[in-house]
Amino acid sequence: MKPAAADGQTSHAHGGGNRLVGTIDHDRNGFDPHDILADWDTGEVSQLADGRRLREYQIVASDMEVEIAPGILFPAWVYNGRIPGPTLRATEGDLIRIRFSNAGSHPHTMHFHGIHPASMDGVPGAGQVGPGEDFTYEFSAEPFGCHLYHCHSLPLKRHIHKGLYGAFIVDPDSARHADQEAVARSRLLGTPENARWQEFVMVMNGFDTNFDDENEFYAVNSIAFAYFDKPIRIERSRPVRIYLVNVTEFDAINSFHLHANFFDYYDHGTTLTPTLKTVDTIIQCQGQRGIVEFSFADHEPGLYMFHAHQSEFAELGWMAQFEVV
């Protein structure tokens, strides 16, 4: 059964009805979806004897309740106390070392979409960690692109749906891409070319609150209507880049639609040229991801919607707005 507004009440803000009323206690949750948008975890960085860069991360899985909509508490499993887990960001060719501890009540893993040895695959028999145990994953950051990680313990649909997932971004090493160096540098965190971009990570997800294998709420970065009630402010003069990841369980696809504009799309983010040009809607299956790039430079200031183009998803939480200033 899908949720109606609390006590029959509805909110009729611009573009929406059938809304639960109230506000989310982000302090209680321990994370704010607006902070998650650009909260890059670049790890502890050092240099190995051979000159290679090492990035080390600490990840802890645990059980916690998350308020996903006003008054709706979801019994979640989380990485580092949030859904999605920390956005891990590295550069192509870095050595990644992740010390993973399981403080939860079930066995968990971290399975990375990328290239790595079989022993580092984060599946039962290769990196699964029981409660109170730990494991260290180590692999090279390959290939560059927009990736993800998630728990691969069984039953898989439950471990993913409960909240054990996050984005894994590998920036291109511009020295490896001399023929497209300017584009590569625009994606490389810390460069002047990258600084002109407004970058956000958006993980599309859903929540089955009564555990009938059907979602009652949908969101980007877990909190229903978070970016509708408090729009994402962007500067009109600067281009926008979104690292978009779909981990929605129980639905075959999710989608992203931008109002009043078009964008270029890089499927999986593993190319420096768009795989789709001048589109306003894309679909992703679970585990699919990509990079969305656009600009509002020629638009008037104001509020511009973006949302899933499955109407049910939008009406149940996956509805948002940019405030162009």
C-alpha positions as CSV (number, residue, x, y, z in Angstrom):
1,M,0.0,0.0,0.0
2,K,1.3,3.4,-0.9
3,P,1.5,6.2,1.7
4,A,-1.0,9.0,1.8
5,A,-0.4,12.3,3.5
6,A,-0.3,12.1,7.3
7,D,-3.8,12.5,8.8
8,G,-5.2,13.2,5.4
9,Q,-3.3,16.4,5.1
10,T,-1.5,17.4,1.9
11,S,1.1,20.0,1.0
12,H,0.5,22.0,-2.1
13,A,3.9,23.6,-2.8
14,H,4.7,24.4,-6.4
15,G,4.3,21.2,-8.4
16,G,3.3,18.8,-5.6
17,G,0.5,17.3,-3.7
18,N,-0.1,14.0,-1.8
19,R,2.7,14.9,0.6
20,L,3.6,13.8,4.1
21,V,3.7,17.0,6.2
22,G,6.5,17.8,8.7
23,T,10.3,18.0,8.6
24,I,13.1,15.6,8.9
25,D,15.4,15.7,11.9
26,H,18.8,15.5,10.1
27,D,20.6,15.8,13.4
28,R,18.9,12.7,14.6
29,N,19.8,10.9,11.4
30,G,23.4,12.1,11.7
31,F,23.6,13.3,8.0
32,D,22.0,15.9,5.8
33,P,21.3,15.1,2.2
34,H,22.4,18.6,1.2
35,D,25.9,17.8,2.7
36,I,26.0,14.5,0.9
37,L,25.8,16.3,-2.5
38,A,29.4,17.3,-2.5
39,D,31.0,15.6,0.5
40,W,33.9,13.8,-1.2
41,D,35.8,11.3,0.9
42,T,39.3,11.4,-0.7
43,G,40.8,9.2,2.0
44,E,44.1,9.6,3.8
45,V,46.7,10.2,1.1
46,S,50.3,9.1,1.2
47,Q,53.0,8.1,-1.2
48,L,54.5,4.6,-1.6
49,A,58.2,3.9,-2.0
50,D,57.7,3.5,-5.8
51,G,56.1,6.9,-6.0
52,R,52.6,5.7,-6.4
53,R,49.8,7.4,-4.5
54,L,48.0,5.5,-1.7
55,R,44.5,6.4,-0.5
56,E,43.3,4.7,2.7
57,Y,39.7,4.7,3.9
58,Q,38.0,3.5,7.1
59,I,34.5,2.1,6.6
60,V,32.2,0.7,9.3
61,A,28.9,-1.1,8.7
62,S,26.3,-0.8,11.4
63,D,22.5,-1.0,12.1
64,M,20.6,2.2,12.7
65,E,17.2,3.8,12.2
66,V,17.0,6.5,9.5
67,E,14.1,8.9,9.1
68,I,13.5,8.8,5.3
69,A,10.3,11.0,5.4
70,P,8.7,13.0,8.1
71,G,7.9,10.6,10.9
72,I,8.9,7.5,8.9
73,L,11.7,5.5,10.5
74,F,13.4,2.9,8.4
75,P,15.5,0.1,10.1
76,A,18.6,0.5,8.0
77,W,22.0,-1.1,7.6
78,V,24.5,1.6,6.8
79,Y,28.1,2.4,5.9
80,N,29.7,5.1,8.2
81,G,26.3,6.1,9.6
82,R,24.6,7.3,6.5
83,I,22.7,6.3,3.3
84,P,24.2,6.4,0.8
85,G,27.6,5.6,2.4
86,P,30.5,8.0,1.9
87,T,31.3,9.1,-1.6
88,L,34.8,7.7,-2.1
89,R,36.8,9.7,-4.7
90,A,40.2,8.8,-6.1
91,T,42.3,9.3,-9.2
92,E,42.9,6.8,-11.9
93,G,45.9,4.5,-11.0
94,D,45.8,5.2,-7.2
95,L,46.2,2.3,-4.9
96,I,43.0,2.0,-2.8
97,R,43.1,0.5,0.7
98,I,39.9,0.1,2.6
99,R,39.8,-1.1,6.2
100,F,36.3,-2.4,6.6
101,S,34.8,-3.3,10.0
102,N,31.4,-4.9,10.6
103,A,29.7,-3.4,13.7
104,G,26.3,-4.7,12.5
105,S,24.2,-7.8,13.3
106,H,24.7,-9.6,10.0
107,P,27.6,-10.6,7.7
108,H,28.5,-7.8,5.2
109,T,30.9,-7.1,2.4
110,M,32.0,-4.2,0.2
111,H,31.8,-5.1,-3.5
112,F,33.2,-2.4,-5.8
113,H,32.2,-1.9,-9.4
114,G,35.6,-1.6,-11.1
115,I,38.6,-3.7,-11.8
116,H,40.2,-5.7,-9.0
117,P,41.5,-9.2,-8.1
118,A,39.1,-12.0,-7.3
119,S,40.3,-12.0,-3.7
120,M,39.1,-8.4,-3.4
121,D,35.6,-8.9,-4.9
122,G,33.6,-8.4,-1.7
123,V,31.4,-11.5,-2.1
124,P,30.9,-14.5,0.2
125,G,34.3,-16.3,0.3
126,A,36.2,-13.2,-0.8
127,G,36.0,-10.4,1.7
128,Q,32.7,-11.2,3.6
129,V,33.0,-10.0,7.2
130,G,31.0,-11.4,10.1
131,P,29.8,-9.2,13.0
132,G,32.7,-8.0,15.0
133,E,35.2,-8.8,12.3
134,D,37.2,-6.8,9.7
135,F,38.8,-7.1,6.4
136,T,41.1,-4.9,4.3
137,Y,40.4,-4.5,0.6
138,E,43.2,-3.3,-1.7
139,F,43.1,-2.7,-5.4
140,S,44.0,-0.1,-8.1
141,A,41.5,2.6,-9.0
142,E,40.5,1.5,-12.5
143,P,38.9,2.5,-14.8
144,F,38.1,6.2,-14.4
145,G,34.4,6.9,-14.2
146,C,31.3,7.0,-12.0
147,H,31.0,3.8,-10.1
148,L,29.5,2.4,-6.9
149,Y,30.0,-0.1,-4.1
150,H,27.5,-2.2,-2.2
151,C,27.1,-5.1,0.1
152,H,27.1,-8.4,-1.8
153,S,26.0,-10.7,1.1
154,L,22.9,-12.9,0.7
155,P,20.0,-12.3,0.3
156,L,21.4,-9.6,-2.0
157,K,18.2,-7.7,-2.5
158,R,17.9,-7.2,1.3
159,H,21.4,-6.1,2.0
160,I,21.3,-3.5,-0.9
161,H,17.8,-2.3,-0.1
162,K,18.5,-1.8,3.6
163,G,21.1,0.9,2.7
164,L,24.5,-0.7,2.2
165,Y,25.7,1.2,-0.9
166,G,27.5,4.3,-2.0
167,A,29.2,6.1,-4.9
168,F,32.8,5.4,-6.0
169,I,34.2,8.1,-8.3
170,V,37.5,7.7,-10.1
171,D,38.8,10.8,-11.7
172,P,40.8,10.5,-14.9
173,D,44.6,11.0,-14.7
174,S,45.0,13.8,-17.2
175,A,48.6,12.7,-17.9
176,R,47.2,9.5,-19.4
177,H,44.8,11.3,-21.7
178,A,47.0,13.8,-23.6
179,D,44.5,13.9,-26.6
180,Q,41.7,15.1,-24.2
181,E,43.7,16.6,-21.4
182,A,41.4,19.6,-20.9
183,V,38.3,17.5,-20.5
184,A,40.2,15.1,-18.2
185,R,41.4,17.9,-16.0
186,S,37.9,19.3,-15.7
187,R,37.0,16.1,-13.9
188,L,40.1,15.9,-11.8
189,L,39.3,17.2,-8.3
190,G,41.7,20.0,-7.2
191,T,42.5,21.4,-10.6
192,P,41.5,24.9,-11.7
193,E,39.5,23.4,-14.6
194,N,37.5,21.3,-12.1
195,A,36.9,24.2,-9.7
196,R,34.7,26.0,-12.3
197,W,32.2,23.1,-12.3
198,Q,29.4,22.6,-9.7
199,E,29.6,18.9,-9.0
200,F,27.0,16.8,-7.1
201,V,26.6,13.1,-6.4
202,M,23.0,11.8,-6.6
203,V,22.2,8.2,-5.6
204,M,18.7,7.2,-6.7
205,N,17.1,4.9,-4.1
206,G,13.8,3.6,-2.8
207,F,12.5,2.2,0.6
208,D,10.2,-0.7,1.2
209,T,8.9,0.3,4.6
210,N,6.6,-2.7,5.2
211,F,8.9,-5.3,3.6
212,D,6.5,-6.5,0.9
213,D,9.1,-6.1,-1.9
214,E,7.5,-2.9,-3.1
215,N,8.8,0.6,-2.4
216,E,6.7,3.0,-0.5
217,F,9.1,5.9,-0.9
218,Y,11.7,7.0,-3.5
219,A,14.4,9.6,-3.2
220,V,17.8,10.9,-4.3
221,N,20.3,10.5,-1.4
222,S,17.6,8.8,0.7
223,I,15.3,11.6,2.0
224,A,12.0,12.0,0.2
225,F,11.5,15.4,-1.3
226,A,14.7,16.7,0.3
227,Y,15.7,18.8,-2.7
228,F,12.2,19.9,-3.5
229,D,11.5,21.4,-0.1
230,K,15.0,22.9,-0.1
231,P,16.1,23.4,-3.7
232,I,19.8,23.0,-4.7
233,R,21.2,26.4,-5.4
234,I,23.4,26.6,-8.5
235,E,25.1,29.6,-10.1
236,R,23.8,30.3,-13.6
237,S,27.3,31.1,-14.9
238,R,28.9,27.8,-14.0
239,P,28.3,24.4,-15.6
240,V,26.8,21.5,-13.6
241,R,28.1,17.9,-13.4
242,I,26.1,15.2,-11.7
243,Y,27.5,11.8,-10.8
244,L,24.2,9.8,-11.0
245,V,23.9,6.3,-9.6
246,N,20.9,4.0,-9.4
247,V,20.6,1.5,-6.6
248,T,16.8,1.3,-6.4
249,E,15.7,-2.2,-5.5
250,F,12.3,-3.9,-6.5
251,D,11.9,-1.7,-9.6
252,A,13.5,-2.6,-13.0
253,I,14.6,0.9,-13.8
254,N,14.8,4.5,-12.5
255,S,15.3,7.7,-14.4
256,F,16.4,11.3,-14.4
257,H,14.5,14.1,-16.2
258,L,15.6,17.7,-16.3
259,H,13.0,20.5,-16.9
260,A,13.5,23.3,-19.4
261,N,17.0,22.2,-20.5
262,F,19.0,19.4,-22.1
263,F,22.2,17.6,-21.0
264,D,25.0,15.5,-22.2
265,Y,25.3,12.0,-20.7
266,Y,28.4,9.8,-20.2
267,D,27.2,6.2,-19.5
268,H,29.3,4.8,-16.6
269,G,31.5,7.9,-16.9
270,T,34.2,5.8,-18.6
271,T,34.5,8.1,-21.7
272,L,35.6,11.7,-22.1
273,T,33.1,12.2,-24.9
274,P,29.4,12.0,-24.3
275,T,27.6,8.7,-25.1
276,L,24.4,10.7,-25.5
277,K,24.2,14.3,-26.5
278,T,21.4,16.8,-26.0
279,V,18.8,14.7,-24.1
280,D,16.6,15.6,-21.2
281,T,15.8,12.1,-19.9
282,I,17.8,9.0,-19.3
283,I,17.0,5.6,-17.7
284,Q,19.3,3.4,-15.6
285,C,18.9,-0.2,-14.3
286,Q,20.1,-1.1,-10.9
287,G,23.8,-0.7,-10.7
288,Q,24.0,1.5,-13.8
289,R,25.4,5.0,-13.4
290,G,26.7,7.9,-15.4
291,I,27.7,11.5,-15.6
292,V,25.2,14.2,-16.5
293,E,26.5,17.6,-17.7
294,F,24.5,20.8,-18.4
295,S,24.4,24.6,-18.1
296,F,21.7,27.2,-17.2
297,A,23.9,30.0,-18.6
298,D,21.3,31.1,-21.1
299,H,18.3,30.7,-18.8
300,E,16.5,33.2,-16.5
301,P,17.0,32.7,-12.8
302,G,14.4,30.7,-11.0
303,L,13.3,27.2,-9.9
304,Y,13.8,24.3,-12.4
305,M,12.5,20.9,-11.6
306,F,14.3,17.6,-12.0
307,H,12.8,14.2,-11.1
308,A,12.2,10.6,-12.0
309,H,10.0,10.3,-15.1
310,Q,8.1,7.5,-13.5
311,S,5.2,9.5,-12.1
312,E,4.8,7.2,-9.1
313,F,8.4,7.7,-8.1
314,A,8.1,11.5,-8.4
315,E,4.9,11.6,-6.3
316,L,6.4,9.3,-3.7
317,G,9.5,11.4,-3.1
318,W,11.9,11.5,-6.1
319,M,11.0,15.1,-7.0
320,A,13.5,18.0,-6.7
321,Q,14.4,21.5,-7.8
322,F,17.4,23.6,-8.8
323,E,17.4,27.2,-7.7
324,V,19.3,29.0,-10.5
325,V,20.8,32.3,-9.2
